[in-house]
Amino acid sequence: MQKFPRSPIPTRNILKAFTLIELLAVISITAILAALLMPAISRGLKKAQNVQNLANLRQLGTLASQYSGENNGAFLPGKDADGQQWQVLLARLYAKEMIEEPAML
């Protein structure tokens, strides 16, 4: 009986890899979980923007109060390039609901 030389590649110790089905299943589960998290992340970003807007309004109020206190009760002057006062522009922003009411937070 003739003996064949040993193969350099071991036949019993072959590394096991993921099958295509297993890989697709993991990817699909990950995609489903990401889709479930997107609305929550979106709500969180909207809430963060609202908090930032309220902080900006608070700063404007503090500025107006300090200016008025230091200038004998005079209100802040100022106009933009079109001649509109900044108070009118801020009222327009509020009317367009770009700045939400605090109750919405």
Backbone as CSV, one residue per row, in Angstrom:
resi,resn,N_x,N_y,N_z,CA_x,CA_y,CA_z,C_x,C_y,C_z
1,MET,0.827,-1.154,0.000,0.000,0.000,0.000,0.893,1.246,0.000
2,GLN,0.516,2.179,-0.822,1.320,3.372,-0.983,0.831,4.456,-0.025
3,LYS,1.764,5.134,0.659,1.420,6.208,1.572,1.639,7.545,0.871
4,PHE,0.640,8.385,1.040,0.735,9.718,0.449,1.352,10.674,1.472
5,PRO,2.064,11.676,0.994,2.637,12.649,1.944,1.516,13.450,2.622
6,ARG,1.826,13.897,3.818,0.850,14.669,4.584,0.566,16.005,3.904
7,SER,-0.682,16.403,3.987,-1.097,17.688,3.428,-0.648,18.810,4.359
8,PRO,-0.131,19.926,3.820,0.291,21.021,4.694,-0.890,21.729,5.357
9,ILE,-2.103,21.559,4.842,-3.286,22.183,5.427,-3.989,21.151,6.295
10,PRO,-4.140,21.441,7.587,-4.825,20.467,8.434,-6.308,20.394,8.070
11,THR,-6.823,19.201,8.062,-8.212,19.015,7.648,-9.183,19.148,8.815
12,ARG,-8.773,18.852,10.020,-9.677,18.876,11.154,-9.674,20.225,11.886
13,ASN,-8.653,21.003,11.780,-8.536,22.257,12.523,-8.804,23.480,11.636
14,ILE,-9.782,23.384,10.790,-10.125,24.506,9.917,-10.879,25.543,10.749
15,LEU,-10.497,26.830,10.592,-11.169,27.897,11.324,-12.587,28.060,10.812
16,LYS,-13.498,28.217,11.751,-14.887,28.424,11.370,-15.132,29.923,11.230
17,ALA,-15.844,30.311,10.204,-16.178,31.713,9.965,-17.698,31.859,9.982
18,PHE,-18.161,33.116,10.047,-19.587,33.356,9.995,-20.110,33.039,8.603
19,THR,-21.304,32.500,8.562,-21.928,32.269,7.264,-22.582,33.561,6.804
20,LEU,-22.940,33.622,5.567,-23.573,34.810,5.015,-24.909,35.078,5.699
21,ILE,-25.655,34.039,5.995,-26.945,34.189,6.663,-26.759,34.806,8.050
22,GLU,-25.794,34.319,8.801,-25.544,34.867,10.129,-25.138,36.338,10.051
23,LEU,-24.309,36.663,9.107,-23.874,38.041,8.934,-25.047,38.949,8.569
24,LEU,-25.902,38.511,7.669,-27.072,39.301,7.280,-28.046,39.458,8.443
25,ALA,-28.183,38.437,9.260,-29.072,38.517,10.417,-28.567,39.553,11.417
26,VAL,-27.281,39.573,11.664,-26.709,40.552,12.592,-26.875,41.964,12.042
27,ILE,-26.636,42.145,10.766,-26.784,43.469,10.148,-28.240,43.927,10.207
28,SER,-29.173,43.031,9.937,-30.587,43.430,9.957,-31.047,43.766,11.372
29,ILE,-30.610,43.025,12.371,-30.976,43.328,13.756,-30.396,44.675,14.164
30,THR,-29.166,44.956,13.765,-28.552,46.248,14.065,-29.312,47.381,13.403
31,ALA,-29.744,47.173,12.166,-30.502,48.209,11.452,-31.852,48.459,12.126
32,ILE,-32.500,47.422,12.588,-33.792,47.578,13.273,-33.616,48.354,14.575
33,LEU,-32.587,48.032,15.338,-32.333,48.749,16.592,-32.000,50.218,16.337
34,ALA,-31.233,50.481,15.300,-30.910,51.876,14.953,-32.165,52.633,14.547
35,ALA,-33.048,51.982,13.801,-34.297,52.632,13.387,-35.188,52.930,14.592
36,LEU,-35.147,52.081,15.597,-35.938,52.325,16.804,-35.381,53.490,17.622
37,LEU,-34.078,53.709,17.568,-33.462,54.770,18.350,-33.548,56.137,17.687
38,MET,-33.733,56.198,16.381,-33.726,57.477,15.664,-34.770,58.472,16.172
39,PRO,-36.036,58.089,16.402,-36.998,59.082,16.912,-36.606,59.641,18.280
40,ALA,-36.067,58.805,19.134,-35.657,59.275,20.463,-34.505,60.262,20.348
41,ILE,-33.572,59.990,19.480,-32.442,60.896,19.283,-32.924,62.214,18.693
42,SER,-33.864,62.141,17.769,-34.414,63.343,17.152,-35.132,64.211,18.189
43,ARG,-35.915,63.579,19.059,-36.599,64.334,20.113,-35.593,64.982,21.053
44,GLY,-34.540,64.264,21.361,-33.515,64.817,22.243,-32.825,66.025,21.635
45,LEU,-32.546,65.971,20.341,-31.914,67.101,19.669,-32.847,68.306,19.631
46,LYS,-34.135,68.060,19.397,-35.112,69.159,19.369,-35.216,69.797,20.747
47,LYS,-35.240,68.977,21.781,-35.320,69.501,23.134,-34.067,70.308,23.476
48,ALA,-32.907,69.851,23.049,-31.664,70.583,23.289,-31.687,71.935,22.580
49,GLN,-32.222,71.984,21.372,-32.333,73.248,20.646,-33.270,74.204,21.368
50,ASN,-34.381,73.680,21.897,-35.313,74.522,22.647,-34.664,75.094,23.908
51,VAL,-33.884,74.287,24.598,-33.190,74.754,25.800,-32.197,75.850,25.426
52,GLN,-31.495,75.679,24.322,-30.543,76.690,23.868,-31.264,77.989,23.521
53,ASN,-32.411,77.891,22.850,-33.184,79.086,22.515,-33.641,79.827,23.769
54,LEU,-34.112,79.086,24.763,-34.549,79.715,26.009,-33.383,80.375,26.742
55,ALA,-32.225,79.752,26.708,-31.044,80.349,27.336,-30.661,81.648,26.628
56,ASN,-30.771,81.658,25.309,-30.479,82.883,24.559,-31.462,83.995,24.912
57,LEU,-32.745,83.648,25.029,-33.747,84.639,25.419,-33.477,85.179,26.821
58,ARG,-33.077,84.306,27.724,-32.773,84.727,29.085,-31.601,85.708,29.084
59,GLN,-30.597,85.420,28.256,-29.450,86.320,28.154,-29.864,87.681,27.595
60,LEU,-30.757,87.673,26.596,-31.239,88.943,26.053,-31.998,89.737,27.115
61,GLY,-32.809,89.046,27.909,-33.541,89.714,28.982,-32.616,90.300,30.022
62,THR,-31.574,89.567,30.384,-30.599,90.062,31.355,-29.866,91.279,30.799
63,LEU,-29.494,91.216,29.545,-28.816,92.325,28.892,-29.695,93.577,28.891
64,ALA,-30.965,93.424,28.499,-31.878,94.566,28.444,-32.087,95.162,29.827
65,SER,-32.210,94.300,30.832,-32.415,94.771,32.194,-31.196,95.541,32.696
66,GLN,-30.008,95.031,32.464,-28.799,95.720,32.914,-28.595,97.035,32.173
67,TYR,-28.851,97.031,30.873,-28.698,98.254,30.088,-29.669,99.320,30.589
68,SER,-30.907,98.907,30.812,-31.923,99.832,31.283,-31.565,100.379,32.667
69,GLY,-31.045,99.541,33.529,-30.661,99.972,34.870,-29.507,100.945,34.865
70,GLU,-28.597,100.795,33.946,-27.430,101.669,33.893,-27.653,102.931,33.070
71,ASN,-28.775,103.023,32.348,-29.012,104.164,31.465,-30.346,104.840,31.760
72,ASN,-30.648,105.010,33.027,-31.834,105.743,33.479,-33.127,105.200,32.871
73,GLY,-33.238,103.912,32.754,-34.469,103.294,32.271,-34.627,103.290,30.759
74,ALA,-33.611,103.748,30.030,-33.708,103.754,28.562,-33.639,102.324,28.042
75,PHE,-34.412,102.069,26.998,-34.426,100.731,26.393,-33.312,100.628,25.358
76,LEU,-32.921,99.416,25.046,-31.823,99.208,24.092,-32.149,99.791,22.717
77,PRO,-31.257,100.622,22.191,-31.448,101.079,20.821,-30.904,100.039,19.851
78,GLY,-31.167,100.220,18.594,-30.554,99.353,17.606,-31.497,98.990,16.485
79,LYS,-30.969,99.025,15.284,-31.732,98.662,14.096,-30.855,97.797,13.206
80,ASP,-31.514,96.976,12.377,-30.755,96.165,11.431,-30.580,96.941,10.126
81,ALA,-30.081,96.276,9.093,-29.799,96.934,7.816,-31.069,97.456,7.148
82,ASP,-32.221,96.846,7.424,-33.476,97.287,6.814,-34.173,98.367,7.633
83,GLY,-33.596,98.754,8.756,-34.207,99.773,9.588,-35.168,99.224,10.627
84,GLN,-35.277,97.910,10.744,-36.164,97.299,11.732,-35.450,97.224,13.080
85,GLN,-36.183,97.529,14.144,-35.605,97.386,15.465,-35.509,95.912,15.830
86,TRP,-34.538,95.582,16.666,-34.297,94.175,16.992,-35.477,93.575,17.757
87,GLN,-36.227,94.408,18.485,-37.373,93.890,19.214,-38.439,93.359,18.249
88,VAL,-38.618,94.051,17.122,-39.594,93.630,16.116,-39.140,92.316,15.478
89,LEU,-37.851,92.220,15.206,-37.317,90.987,14.604,-37.485,89.801,15.557
90,LEU,-37.247,90.024,16.843,-37.410,88.950,17.821,-38.874,88.525,17.925
91,ALA,-39.800,89.497,17.853,-41.226,89.178,17.883,-41.618,88.344,16.660
92,ARG,-41.034,88.643,15.515,-41.323,87.845,14.315,-40.825,86.411,14.476
93,LEU,-39.640,86.249,15.039,-39.121,84.894,15.275,-40.052,84.120,16.198
94,TYR,-40.534,84.780,17.236,-41.425,84.109,18.178,-42.749,83.762,17.502
95,ALA,-43.240,84.651,16.647,-44.505,84.405,15.955,-44.398,83.241,14.977
96,LYS,-43.222,83.025,14.414,-43.024,81.920,13.473,-42.773,80.600,14.197
97,GLU,-42.845,80.613,15.519,-42.654,79.421,16.349,-41.281,78.807,16.188
98,MET,-40.300,79.655,15.901,-38.920,79.156,15.891,-38.434,79.006,17.319
99,ILE,-39.055,79.768,18.208,-38.742,79.669,19.634,-40.003,79.135,20.303
100,GLU,-39.952,77.928,20.811,-41.133,77.321,21.396,-41.358,77.814,22.818
101,GLU,-42.597,77.724,23.262,-42.938,78.160,24.608,-42.299,77.225,25.635
102,PRO,-41.971,77.739,26.814,-41.371,76.879,27.848,-42.256,75.708,28.235
103,ALA,-43.571,75.837,28.110,-44.463,74.731,28.481,-44.279,73.521,27.578
104,MET,-43.721,73.740,26.391,-43.525,72.639,25.451,-42.336,71.773,25.835
105,LEU,-41.470,72.250,26.701,-40.312,71.472,27.102,-40.754,70.401,28.048
